[in-house]
Amino acid sequence: MTTTAVETAAAVVGFDRVTRTYGDVRAVDGLTLALHPGETVALLGPNGAGKSTTLDLLLGLKRPDSGTVSVLGTAPREAIVAGRVGAMLQSGGLMEGVTVAELVRLACSLHPRPYLVSDVLARAGVTQIADRKVDKLSGGQAQRVRFALATAGDSDLIVLDEPTTGMDVTARQAFWATMREQADRGRTVLFATHYLEEADAIADRVLVLHRGRLLADGTAAEIKAKAGARRISFDLDGPLDTDALRALPSLTRCDVSGQTVRMQSADADATVHALYGLGLYPRNLEVAGLGLEQAFVAITAAEEARPS
């Protein structure tokens, strides 16, 4: 997907050839992208890919060395002051010595378009702990309070950095159900996560960053297809000739555990044909596309192998 300058200008979020460096390190390298109303977008990348810097630029916490960043047609800080952006970041602590309700009430009072405090508490699932001191919360409870602060008012864009870290399964499911409701109302949701199963299940668009560059941009299905490999798994009886298995054509990976063999192949048809050519008769043979996590690993590994 190619993003033009015109698309960037009209988007909820627009990055136009944005670069940000730290000494000799290019954390963001000529990044161009656009996000649109109602999209739920996952931002993926290995450690050091530039995700945090990208979010900092989007929120006006840092300025680009070159290029432009726009949010809802204005500079990032203008959009934030106008209450059009809600953010939930990993960095920064919560105010101590106050209750959850007091902190949420403060956030609502500062927002230009606030929601009712009771609604914010309920939406974030923290009504039951509203009277608890913030510094007495568990990690998952603190995350839900951060979410409450990010959604204290009617914002057009919600930015989430590792939002479900520390939450249990039930809390995570409730959190994402709320986020789907936000997107259904036309809000744009951008979240960075290491839980790739969340990106696969929740996002209708996935961005993969690597070395500060946009490596892939599309639906989860398109990202999986981009990896160009398929999974093959089967069981074999008797002793296994692992050297012969690993010599099969088109393999990019081969793991043997007991009598079970798991492979990745760039041409599954050729691999399976050659497998039978060895005189082997695999049981429980399965051929499937890569999951998002496996595709992510394959794509970033291929890029990592390229010269800098």
Backbone torsions as a table, in degrees:
resi	resn	phi	psi	omega
1	MET	NA	127.0	179.6
2	THR	-106.6	130.9	-178.7
3	THR	-103.6	121.2	178.9
4	THR	-88.2	165.6	179.0
5	ALA	-62.7	-35.1	179.1
6	VAL	-64.5	-45.4	178.4
7	GLU	-61.1	-40.9	-179.5
8	THR	-61.2	-42.5	-177.8
9	ALA	-65.6	-32.2	-175.9
10	ALA	-90.9	-2.3	-171.6
11	ALA	-86.9	165.5	171.3
12	VAL	-63.1	-44.9	175.2
13	VAL	-126.6	132.9	177.5
14	GLY	-133.6	124.2	170.3
15	PHE	-111.8	124.5	-178.9
16	ASP	-122.2	98.8	177.8
17	ARG	52.8	51.5	-174.5
18	VAL	-87.4	132.9	176.6
19	THR	-129.6	139.3	174.5
20	ARG	-141.9	126.3	-177.8
21	THR	-119.1	155.0	170.9
22	TYR	-127.6	98.1	-174.5
23	GLY	64.8	-121.5	179.5
24	ASP	-90.8	-1.0	-176.3
25	VAL	-97.3	125.9	174.2
26	ARG	-93.1	97.6	-179.6
27	ALA	-70.1	-36.1	174.4
28	VAL	-129.8	129.0	-168.3
29	ASP	-127.4	89.7	176.0
30	GLY	65.5	38.3	-173.5
31	LEU	-75.7	126.4	174.9
32	THR	-128.8	124.1	177.6
33	LEU	-162.6	164.1	177.5
34	ALA	-141.5	138.1	175.2
35	LEU	-113.9	146.3	-171.1
36	HIS	-121.9	162.2	-177.5
37	PRO	-57.2	137.2	175.3
38	GLY	82.1	-2.2	179.3
39	GLU	-80.1	143.0	167.9
40	THR	-110.8	113.1	-168.3
41	VAL	-119.7	127.4	176.4
42	ALA	-96.9	133.3	177.6
43	LEU	-107.8	113.1	-176.0
44	LEU	-116.7	158.1	176.1
45	GLY	166.2	150.0	176.6
46	PRO	-66.4	167.8	176.3
47	ASN	-55.9	134.5	-178.4
48	GLY	84.7	8.4	-177.8
49	ALA	-77.1	-18.4	-178.7
50	GLY	108.7	10.0	-178.2
51	LYS	-62.4	-50.1	-176.7
52	SER	-64.6	-40.3	178.1
53	THR	-64.3	-39.6	178.1
54	THR	-60.1	-44.8	178.7
55	LEU	-66.5	-38.9	177.8
56	ASP	-62.3	-40.4	177.1
57	LEU	-65.5	-40.8	179.8
58	LEU	-63.0	-35.9	-177.1
59	LEU	-93.0	5.6	177.8
60	GLY	74.1	13.8	178.3
61	LEU	-78.9	-21.6	173.6
62	LYS	-136.4	158.6	178.3
63	ARG	-111.2	144.9	178.8
64	PRO	-72.4	151.5	172.4
65	ASP	-73.1	-33.5	176.5
66	SER	-153.0	162.5	-175.9
67	GLY	83.8	178.3	-176.9
68	THR	-130.4	145.8	174.0
69	VAL	-119.9	129.1	177.5
70	SER	-127.3	146.1	177.0
71	VAL	-130.3	114.9	179.9
72	LEU	55.1	39.7	174.9
73	GLY	80.1	4.6	-179.9
74	THR	-131.7	178.9	172.9
75	ALA	-66.7	149.8	-177.2
76	PRO	-52.4	-45.3	-176.3
77	ARG	-66.0	-34.0	178.0
78	GLU	-64.2	-41.6	179.7
79	ALA	-65.4	-37.5	-179.5
80	ILE	-69.8	-44.9	178.7
81	VAL	-60.3	-33.7	179.4
82	ALA	-77.1	-2.2	178.4
83	GLY	77.5	20.6	-176.0
84	ARG	-92.3	-3.4	-178.8
85	VAL	-129.5	130.4	171.4
86	GLY	-112.5	137.3	-174.6
87	ALA	-134.3	141.7	176.0
88	MET	-128.0	106.2	-173.6
89	LEU	-111.3	155.4	175.6
90	GLN	-72.6	-37.8	-176.1
91	SER	-77.1	151.9	178.6
92	GLY	89.8	140.1	-179.8
93	GLY	-96.7	179.9	176.0
94	LEU	-99.7	150.6	179.3
95	MET	-59.4	131.4	-179.4
96	GLU	-93.0	161.5	175.1
97	GLY	80.5	4.9	177.9
98	VAL	-123.2	161.9	177.1
99	THR	-85.0	165.9	177.2
100	VAL	-58.0	-45.7	-178.4
101	ALA	-63.0	-40.6	-179.9
102	GLU	-64.2	-40.2	-179.3
103	LEU	-68.7	-42.4	178.5
104	VAL	-66.0	-38.7	178.4
105	ARG	-62.2	-39.1	177.2
106	LEU	-63.0	-45.5	-179.8
107	ALA	-61.2	-41.2	179.2
108	CYS	-65.5	-38.8	-178.1
109	SER	-68.1	-25.1	-178.8
110	LEU	-89.1	-14.1	-176.5
111	HIS	-83.0	135.4	179.8
112	PRO	-63.5	-27.0	-179.5
113	ARG	-129.6	69.3	-170.9
114	PRO	-74.8	153.6	168.1
115	TYR	-93.6	167.8	173.6
116	LEU	-65.6	139.0	-178.9
117	VAL	-56.7	-43.0	-179.1
118	SER	-61.4	-37.4	178.9
119	ASP	-68.9	-39.5	179.6
120	VAL	-64.6	-43.8	178.6
121	LEU	-61.6	-43.2	-178.1
122	ALA	-67.9	-42.9	-178.3
123	ARG	-61.9	-36.7	-179.1
124	ALA	-86.1	-3.7	178.4
125	GLY	71.8	32.6	-177.9
126	VAL	-121.1	14.7	179.5
127	THR	-58.8	-40.0	-176.7
128	GLN	-67.7	-20.1	-179.4
129	ILE	-114.5	21.6	-175.7
130	ALA	-60.6	-31.0	-177.2
131	ASP	-93.9	4.5	-178.9
132	ARG	-85.2	143.8	176.0
133	LYS	-65.9	139.5	-176.2
134	VAL	-60.4	-36.1	-177.6
135	ASP	-78.3	4.1	176.9
136	LYS	-108.7	12.3	-175.8
137	LEU	-87.1	153.0	170.8
138	SER	-75.9	171.4	179.9
139	GLY	-60.9	-43.8	179.6
140	GLY	-66.9	-38.0	177.5
141	GLN	-65.6	-40.8	178.4
142	ALA	-62.3	-37.4	177.4
143	GLN	-62.8	-40.6	179.6
144	ARG	-66.7	-33.9	176.0
145	VAL	-67.1	-41.9	176.0
146	ARG	-58.4	-39.1	176.9
147	PHE	-64.1	-40.7	177.6
148	ALA	-59.5	-42.1	179.6
149	LEU	-65.4	-36.5	-179.4
150	ALA	-70.1	-22.6	-176.8
151	THR	-118.5	32.4	-179.5
152	ALA	-72.5	-16.6	-179.6
153	GLY	-144.1	178.1	-175.8
154	ASP	-81.3	91.2	-179.3
155	SER	-104.6	150.6	-180.0
156	ASP	-85.7	-25.2	-177.4
157	LEU	-130.3	131.9	176.0
158	ILE	-119.0	124.3	-177.6
159	VAL	-114.6	125.6	-173.4
160	LEU	-128.2	126.1	179.2
161	ASP	-109.7	109.0	-178.0
162	GLU	49.7	57.6	-168.2
163	PRO	-68.2	-28.7	-173.2
164	THR	-102.0	11.9	176.1
165	THR	-58.1	126.9	178.7
166	GLY	88.1	-9.0	178.9
167	MET	-84.2	146.9	173.7
168	ASP	-79.5	176.0	-173.7
169	VAL	-60.5	-43.8	-178.7
170	THR	-62.4	-44.1	180.0
171	ALA	-65.3	-38.7	178.7
172	ARG	-63.4	-42.9	179.5
173	GLN	-63.2	-42.9	178.9
174	ALA	-65.1	-39.4	179.7
175	PHE	-59.9	-48.5	-176.8
176	TRP	-71.8	-28.0	173.7
177	ALA	-62.8	-39.5	176.8
178	THR	-65.3	-40.6	179.8
179	MET	-65.9	-36.2	176.1
180	ARG	-62.5	-39.7	177.8
181	GLU	-61.9	-40.6	179.1
182	GLN	-62.0	-45.0	179.6
183	ALA	-65.8	-38.2	178.8
184	ASP	-63.0	-23.5	178.0
185	ARG	-87.9	7.3	176.2
186	GLY	96.1	0.2	179.1
187	ARG	-78.6	149.4	176.1
188	THR	-94.5	130.6	-179.5
189	VAL	-118.4	122.0	176.4
190	LEU	-118.5	123.4	180.0
191	PHE	-135.2	138.3	172.3
192	ALA	-98.3	136.7	-176.7
193	THR	-152.0	152.7	169.3
194	HIS	-100.0	-7.3	176.2
195	TYR	-86.1	91.5	-174.5
196	LEU	-68.1	-23.5	176.5
197	GLU	-66.6	-29.8	175.6
198	GLU	-67.5	-44.7	178.7
199	ALA	-60.0	-40.8	-178.9
200	ASP	-65.5	-41.0	-174.9
201	ALA	-84.3	-29.6	-169.4
202	ILE	-103.5	-44.6	-169.7
203	ALA	-76.7	139.4	170.7
204	ASP	-95.6	0.3	174.9
205	ARG	-152.0	140.4	-178.2
206	VAL	-125.4	130.7	174.6
207	LEU	-112.0	130.2	177.6
208	VAL	-113.4	117.4	177.1
209	LEU	-99.1	146.4	174.8
210	HIS	-153.9	124.9	-178.1
211	ARG	54.1	35.5	176.7
212	GLY	78.3	5.1	180.0
213	ARG	-113.4	153.1	177.7
214	LEU	-81.5	107.8	-174.5
215	LEU	-87.4	-34.0	-179.6
216	ALA	-151.9	147.0	-177.3
217	ASP	-150.5	113.0	179.9
218	GLY	174.0	-172.2	174.5
219	THR	-69.9	165.5	177.6
220	ALA	-58.0	-38.7	179.3
221	ALA	-64.1	-39.2	179.2
222	GLU	-68.5	-36.6	177.9
223	ILE	-65.2	-41.7	177.9
224	LYS	-62.0	-43.2	-179.8
225	ALA	-65.5	-33.1	-179.3
226	LYS	-62.2	-30.5	179.8
227	ALA	-63.9	-26.5	172.8
228	GLY	70.2	14.9	-179.5
229	ALA	-125.6	161.8	176.5
230	ARG	-130.2	156.3	178.6
231	ARG	-92.5	138.8	174.8
232	ILE	-128.3	129.7	176.1
233	SER	-138.3	146.6	-179.9
234	PHE	-166.8	167.1	175.2
235	ASP	-113.4	147.8	176.7
236	LEU	-128.4	143.3	175.3
237	ASP	-90.4	153.3	175.8
238	GLY	79.0	-176.9	-179.8
239	PRO	-64.8	143.3	-177.8
240	LEU	-103.6	134.7	173.7
241	ASP	-93.8	89.1	-173.8
242	THR	-64.6	-32.6	178.6
243	ASP	-63.6	-41.5	179.4
244	ALA	-66.8	-39.1	178.9
245	LEU	-64.3	-43.8	-178.0
246	ARG	-72.2	-13.4	177.5
247	ALA	-90.0	-0.6	178.4
248	LEU	-61.1	148.4	-175.0
249	PRO	-69.0	150.0	171.1
250	SER	71.1	8.2	179.9
251	LEU	-72.6	138.8	170.3
252	THR	-111.0	-12.5	178.7
253	ARG	-162.6	144.4	177.3
254	CYS	-147.3	120.0	178.1
255	ASP	-122.2	132.5	179.3
256	VAL	-118.4	126.5	178.5
257	SER	-133.4	105.0	-175.2
258	GLY	63.9	-122.0	178.6
259	GLN	-98.8	5.2	-177.8
260	THR	-102.7	133.2	-179.4
261	VAL	-118.5	130.9	176.2
262	ARG	-124.7	128.7	-175.6
263	MET	-130.3	160.3	164.1
264	GLN	-123.3	136.3	-174.9
265	SER	-138.1	140.2	175.3
266	ALA	-77.4	-16.7	177.6
267	ASP	-144.0	87.3	-174.4
268	ALA	-61.8	-36.4	-179.9
269	ASP	-60.8	-45.9	-179.5
270	ALA	-65.4	-38.7	-179.3
271	THR	-65.5	-46.9	-178.6
272	VAL	-66.5	-39.9	177.9
273	HIS	-59.5	-44.5	179.3
274	ALA	-67.5	-32.8	178.2
275	LEU	-60.6	-47.9	177.4
276	TYR	-66.8	-29.5	178.0
277	GLY	-64.0	-22.1	176.3
278	LEU	-78.5	-2.2	-177.4
279	GLY	82.2	16.1	-179.6
280	LEU	-94.0	152.1	-178.8
281	TYR	-126.8	87.7	-176.2
282	PRO	-68.5	141.6	173.9
283	ARG	-103.5	152.5	177.9
284	ASN	55.5	40.8	-178.3
285	LEU	-68.6	127.5	176.4
286	GLU	-131.2	135.7	175.4
287	VAL	-127.0	123.5	-175.9
288	ALA	-147.8	162.6	175.1
289	GLY	-70.9	162.8	178.1
290	LEU	-70.1	147.7	168.2
291	GLY	-73.6	168.5	-177.9
292	LEU	-61.4	-39.6	-179.9
293	GLU	-62.6	-45.0	179.8
294	GLN	-66.5	-38.7	177.7
295	ALA	-64.8	-41.0	178.3
296	PHE	-59.9	-46.1	179.5
297	VAL	-62.5	-43.1	-178.6
298	ALA	-64.5	-42.6	-177.3
299	ILE	-67.9	-46.4	-178.1
300	THR	-71.1	-33.4	177.3
301	ALA	-65.2	-40.4	177.8
302	ALA	-63.7	-39.4	177.8
303	GLU	-69.4	-37.7	179.7
304	GLU	-63.1	-30.6	-178.3
305	ALA	-75.5	-15.7	178.8
306	ARG	-76.9	150.6	177.4
307	PRO	-62.7	145.8	178.6
308	SER	-67.1	NA	NA
